[in-house]
Amino acid sequence: MAMDQIIVWLRATAGDDRVCRLQVMPDAMARELVLRPALPVRSPVLVDGDSLAYLIMRREGAEQERPHRLGAAAYGPHAEKLAQDLVAHIEAWGAARSAVPRLTITPVETGAAAGPGHVISKRESRLTLTYRYRRAGASPSG
């Protein structure tokens, strides 16, 4: 399940600049100050000003193959909107689990325009993160 959470984080970074990672200290969890994140160390989170929403995992037990369900816990004035946005990222990942991430690095001096995807501009290069969707039955390289 941890890999699923990492993939949700990676996919969300492809188009949402509010995405980062959260670490909850053991003392905060022991005192139950917050809901336990899916990954106490480096859990995916959306931040907008004084609000945040982070990935949680609940045990449901309805399906033996998938006894857990990913969700969102949120705090602050924009909590509801951020929780909805994080759940949308989870659902996008769930609908296209076989999508393959692709990172393209282009030197800035080429002058090439940024293509589709999430672009991170650096002084010397431009990084573009996109996802390629595989056809059913296709090999991982195809």
HELIX and SHEET records of a PDB file:
HELIX    1   1 ALA A    2  THR A   13  1                                  12    
HELIX    2   2 PRO A   26  ALA A   30  1                                   5    
HELIX    3   3 ALA A   79  ALA A   95  1                                  17    
HELIX    4   4 VAL A  108  THR A  110  5                                   3    
SHEET    1   A 4 VAL A  19  GLN A  23  0                                        
SHEET    2   A 4 VAL A  41  ASP A  48 -1                                        
SHEET    3   A 4 SER A  51  ARG A  59 -1                                        
SHEET    4   A 4 HIS A  68  TYR A  75 -1                                        
SHEET    1   B 3 VAL A 100  PRO A 107  0                                        
SHEET    2   B 3 SER A 125  ARG A 132 -1                                        
SHEET    3   B 3 HIS A 118  SER A 121 -1                                        
END                                                                             
